[in-house]
Amino acid sequence: MSSSFVVLPDGARLAVRTTGSGRDLVLVSGLGGTAAFWDPVVPHLEPHFRVIRFDQRGIGRSDRGTDQVSINRLAHDTLAVLEHVDARNAMLLGHSTGGVILQELALIDPSRVGTLVLSGTWARPNRFMAELFRSRTVLLKTVPREYAATLAFIGYTPEWLDANWAHYEAMLAAAPMTSEQQKVVAERIEALLAFDRSSDIGSISLPTLIQGAEDDLIVPAFLQRELASLMPKSELRILSSGGHFFPVTRLPEFVKMLLEWKNA
């Protein structure tokens, strides 16, 4: 594994990891923002791709910097990572908030991108997510351990979580307990709820795969269906189950979809 840092003009320092060989595959994680989200998935992708992932600003080993956090800012951060690793004709995969970031990136500068995969994501603000994240923000600021515990219970399917309690314990261990950690998460929530490029994304000409799961309780499948309706050149695939974290809970099916998309 190769590790490096991208240093941005505002002082943000992004930790980047690169493994495997083959076509470039850039993985952009969701609200949590960590490269580690992809740990269960990466070993299955390394034989087929040069896998590039990174901790987003203020998360994990990456410094926050001074710029205001917005989806546009996070998209430019991702573009800086693409340039840093000299990614070309890359497959870009964004899960949840990561998918929102990639919509913005594709509108700003798609020159290094070959295909998009938008996983468990959405197109524009909606009442469901606004109310859900309002409640989650209260938990974040008052009982951060329960914020992390609740995410595990609504993000994973019950059967999968019952067989994989190590993931639950890891989420509790990574709970945002300090005021600075909570501030980083809260500003990311504000940014994702403000995102709306729904009037523009129909112009994205990149081949795009949109993924979801019927039982996703955080970003429900009706939002992926809406996203697909706004991107007429996209392909929609919805799993029958898997919860919000279906890249992990439905790992074989998730990897199969990516390999099929790579070879299409």
Salt bridges, closest charged atoms under 4 A:
ASP10 OD2 - ARG57 NH1 2.71
ASP24 OD1 - ARG50 NE 2.62
ASP39 OD1 - ARG17 NH1 3.99
ASP39 OD1 - ARG53 NH1 2.61
ASP67 OD2 - ARG73 NH1 3.01
ASP77 OD2 - ARG57 NE 2.69
ASP77 OD1 - ARG73 NE 3.03
ASP86 OD1 - ARG88 NH2 3.03
ASP86 OD1 - ARG112 NH1 3.10
GLU104 OE1 - ARG197 NH1 2.88
GLU131 OE2 - ARG127 NE 2.86
GLU131 OE1 - ARG134 NE 3.44
GLU146 OE2 - ARG145 NH1 3.00
GLU187 OE2 - ARG64 NE 2.75
ASP200 OD2 - ARG197 NE 2.79
GLU214 OE2 - ARG225 NH2 2.45
ASP216 OD2 - HIS244 ND1 2.84
GLU226 OE2 - ARG124 NH2 2.69
GLU235 OE2 - ARG237 NE 2.78
GLU253 OE2 - ARG250 NE 2.98
GLU260 OE1 - ARG237 NH1 2.93
